[in-house]
Amino acid sequence: MRTIFPSPEVIHGHRPPVPVARKTSCEPIFSTQTANSLAMIIITRPDATEEQIQHIVSRVADWGLRAEVSRGEMRVVIGVIGAEDKIRQKPLGAFPGVESVMPVLKPYKLVSYEFRGTASRVKVGDVVVGAKEVVVMAGPCSVESEDQILSIAHSIRDSGAKILRGGAFKPRTSPYSFQGLGKVGLQLLAEARRESGLPIITEVMDTKDLELVAEYADCLQIGARNMQNFSLLREVGRTQIPVMLKRGMAASIKDLLMSAEYILSEGNFNVLLCERGIRTFETMTRNTLDLNAVPVLKAETHLPVVVDPTHGIGIRDFVPAMALAAVAAGADSIMIEVHNAPELAKSDGEQSLLPKDFDDLVRRVRGVAEAVGRAL
């Protein structure tokens, strides 16, 4: 068993240099969490030494338990997870340097804010999500051609976007709709990354496609329709590639957190949670963007929160207003669909912003971010 010791100051999500190495085995890094798992939080004294902290971590590993270390300004928090009967037998409070020990009672143990005690940061390429800066992700719904993706990538980069989004594999309601370019789309995204310098986020729909997508992506997107595809969640959890998990159309906030728990339980803590709208009785918009979820998630979990106002409202003219509201609500990142010819788009053209409108939106987002103590 291998133990991970990431801290809030250590940025997560380093992209290994050899793509194949990210998915050479389906073996989990840790033994999978079971129904009888228990999580405990060890809070150290302000004067605890590094030697004492490492002694705790080493002893926890010797017991066959799992340790997750978070370093704050005054104290270190050590999360311990494993079989309930095993944890309860161990004198966790007897270690030198320990101030208190308490259980994590929530069903989402690794995802809960208490488990880490501070907000996490996730690194996508060289871009940090979850710090003071609000990160803008943008790009087309689907990768359609070389000219299209390169033109959009350069345009959004010049406007201030930090991550390029684009779909190579597309989950569509109708089997007759455009399904994406597949591997060719991934290759075009990689070319756009080389040309623009922007890291890329793209969706993986199936476990059979994961190894291929992982060779190209800086961040794997799990779409709303796959939020409870538990086999896929476990598989992406066995990589160390950042994952953005979108909330399902009929999912509660707790459902989203429990799905994220599947990913973290396999050892991948590089997870972003995305609010993208839920289905309600309202028919005037594509979905109902649940901005209530942003402060709730920020209180419940240490994971960064992304908002996708494009799918949340589904109407181009109203996307900017909801993007600004998302930043004001506390989102760490927003994801915006942009297309240079929406009327010709093969998917979601009606909700995609033109590059000039996106440029204007980024300027306005910067003002809102500064007003709430963030940056862009």
N, C-alpha and C positions, 0 to 999 in steps of 0.2 A: 504494500500500500504506500502510495506517495502522498505527502502532505504539502499543501500549498500555503504560503504565508504572504499573500498580497496585502498591502496596506493602502489606505486612501491616498497617501502621497505617491505611491508607486502606480503609475498609470497602467491600466489593464489593456490587453488586446494587441500585443506586439504581433505583427504579421510575420510568421516564419519565412525565411528566404527561399526555401524549397517548397513549392506548393504541394507536391505529393506527400511530403512528410506530415502535412496537417491532417491527413486522413489515411494512414496506412493500416489502421487497425480499428475494429469496432469495440475493442475492450474498453470499459469505462476506466477513468483515472482512479475513481474511488468505487468502493462497493456501493451499490444502489441503495438509496434510502428505503427503508421498509415502513410498514404501518406501525411498527413498534419503535421507530426511531424517536430520539429525544434530543433536543438542542439545549445546551446550557451556555450561559454567558459568564465568563470570568472577567471581572473588572479589577485591574491592578491598582496598587497604591501609586500616588504621584511620584514617590521616591523609588519605585521598583527599578532594579537594574536590568540591563540587557541580558546579563547572565541568568538572572532569575526568570526572565521571560522565555528565553530559549530553553531553560530547564523544564518549564511547564510544557512548552510545545513538544519537546523531545519525549517527555514522559507520556503525554497524551498519545503520541504516535506509537510508543511502545505498548500501550494498552489496546492498540487496534482501533483507536478512535481517530477522529478527523479534526484538525485545528484550522481556524481561519483567523488571522491576526489583523487587527485594525489599529492604527496608531494615531491618536489624537494629540493635541497640544500638551495636555496634562496627564492623560492616562492612556494605557493600552487596553483594548478590549480583545479578548480571545474567545471566539466562538468555538464550542466543542459539540460535535454531533456524532451519534452512533446509536447502538442498541440501548434501549431504555434500561434494561436490567444491568447492563455493563456500566453505564454512566452512573447510575444511582449507587453502585458499589464503590465508586472511586472517591477519595477524599479531596475533591477539587479545591475546597476552601483551605486546605492545610498547607498549600505551597507557600513558601516565603514570598512576600511581595504582593499577595492577593488581598484585596480589600473586601470583595463580596462576590457571591455566586448566585445567579438566578436563572430560572428556566425560561425558554422561549415557548410560550403557550399557544401561539398562533399556528395554524396548520401549515402555513408557508414559512418554514423555519429559516431557510437560507436567504430567502428573498426579503424577509422582514427587516425593517430599519433597526430594530433592537439587536439583531444578530451582528451587525457591523458597527452600529452606533454613530455612523456618519455617512454622508453621501458618497457613493462610488463614482469613479470616472472611468469611462471606456474610451479606448483609443482606436479610432478607425483610420488606418493608414497613419498619417502624422497628425490627424485632427482629434482633439480631445473633446468628448461630449460629457457634460456633467460638471464643468468648471464654471467660472463666471461668465464666459462668453457663450452667447446663444448661437448655436451652429445651424446654418441654413443648408438643407439638402434640397436639391432641385434637379429637374431633368424630365424627359418625356415619360409617359406611361409605358410605351413600348419602344424598343430600339427597332427602327424601320430601315435605315440605310446608313452608309458611312458618312455621307454628306450631312444627313440630318443630325446624327449624334455628335459629330465633331463640331458642327456649327453651334448647337445648343450648349455643348460643354464649354466652349470658349466664351460664349455669351454670358452664361450664368457665373462663370469664374470671374469675369470682368465686373459683374454686378456685385459680387461678394459672397456667392455660394461657396461652401467648403467641401461638399460631398456631392458627387454625381449619382443620381438615381436613374434607373432604366431597366425595363423588363425584357429578358430574353425568353423566359418561359412565363406564359400568361394564363392564369386561371380565368376563364370566361364563362358567363352564365350559359351562353349558347355554344354548342360544339361546332357551329358553323362560323363563329366569329374568329378573327385573327388570333392565333395561339402563340405568336412570338416566333423569332428566328432561331431559337435554340442555341446550339453551339456557335453558330455564326454571329448571333447577337452578343454572346459573351466575348467573342474575339473582337468585335467592334467596340465593346465597352472597354476592353483592355487597351485598344488603340487610342480611344478617347482619353484614358488615364495617362498614357504616355504623352499625348499631345498637350493636355491641359494641366497635368499634375494633380488632378483631383482624384481622391480615392473613390471607389465605386461600391454602391450597394445595389444588390439585385436579388430577386426572389428565387428561392428553391422550393419546388412544389412537391417533390417526391424523394424518398430515400434513395432510389436508384439513380437520381440525378445529382446527389449531393457531392460525390467525389469530383464530378466534372465542374459543377458550379464553384466548388471550393478552390479549384485551381486558378480561378479568375477573380473571385470576389474579395473585397476588403471587409465587407459586412454582408452576412446572409440575412435576407428578409424572409420571415415566416408570415404569410398573408393571413387575413382575417378568416378565410375559409379553412385554414390549416391550424388555427390556434389550438385546437384540441386533437390534432393528429399526434398522438403520444409517441408513436414509433419514430416519427420525424423529429420531434422534440428531443428524444433521447439521443438520436444520431447527431444532431447539431451540438448537443451537449458534450459529445465525445471529441469534438474538435475544440480548438482554442480560438477559433475565428469569432469575432464579434457577431452577435445575432440581434436583429431588431424583430421583436415579437409584436405583431399587430393584434389588437383586441378584436374578438369575433363580433359579428353583427348583432348577435343576441346574447352576448356574454356579459356577465356582471364583472365588476372590478375584482372581486374575489376569484372568479373563474380565470381571469387574466393572470393574477398573481400565482395561482396554483399551476397554471401551464408553465409559467416562468420557472417555478420550482423544479419541474421536470428537467429543464436545461441545466440549472445550477447543480442539481443532485448528481449529474454526471460529471461535474468538475469544471464546467465552463461558466465563469462568473462575468463574462464580457457580454452582458445583456442590456439592451435598450427596450423599454416598454413604449408602445405606440398607441395613442388614442386616435382612432380614425372614423369615429361615428358609429352609432348603433341604430338599429331599426326600431322605429316607434310608429304610432298611428299617423304621424305627420306625413303628408304627401307632397307638400310644396317644395321640399328639398330631397336630395338623394338619400341622405341619412340625417340623423340628429347628432351633431358634434357635441359630445358630453364633456364640456370643459370643467364640470364638477370633478371629473376624474383626476385632473391635474393636481390640485392641492391635496386630494385624498391620497393619490399615489405617492406624492412627495412626503406625506406623513407616514404612510404604511411601509414604504420600501426604500432601500438605499440605492436602487437602480435609477439611472437617468430616465427622464420622460420626454418622449417625442410626441408632437401633435401633427397630424396630417389633415389640414383643413380642406384640402382639395377633395378628398373622398368624403370628408365629414359633411360638406354641404353640397358639393357636386355642381355648383353653378359658378361660372367664371367670375361674374361681377361681384359675387359675395365672398369669394375666397380671401381677398386681402383683409376684409374686416375681421374674419375669424382667425386669420393668421396673427393679426395684431392682438386680438383678444387672448389667443393662446400664450403669447409672450407675456402679456400682462398677468395671466393666471399662474405663471411660473414655469412654463415649458423650458426644458434645456435645449430643445432643438425643434425646428419645424421642417416639414417636408412639403414641397410645392411642385406641382406638375407644370412644366413649361414646354411649349412647342412652338417652333418658328412658323408653322402653317397649320393651325388647329383644324381648319376646314378640311385638310387633307389627311389628318391623323387617322391611323388605323384603329385607335382605341382612345376613348375618353377625351376627344378633342374639345367637346363642349365645356369641359371644366379646366382646361389647360390655359395658363396665362401666356400671352405673347411676351417675348423677351423684353420689350420696352416697358410693359406693365410690371414685369417681375423686377426690373431695375428700380422702378418707382417704389415698389413694395419694400424692397430691401432698405431703401433710405428711410422709409417710415418705421420699419421694424427697428432700425438702429435707435430712433428717437424713443420708442416705447421701452426698449431694453435699457437705455440709459435712465429713463424715468423710474424704473423699478430696481435700479442698482445693478444691472447687468451690463454687458458690452456686446458688440457684434464685430 
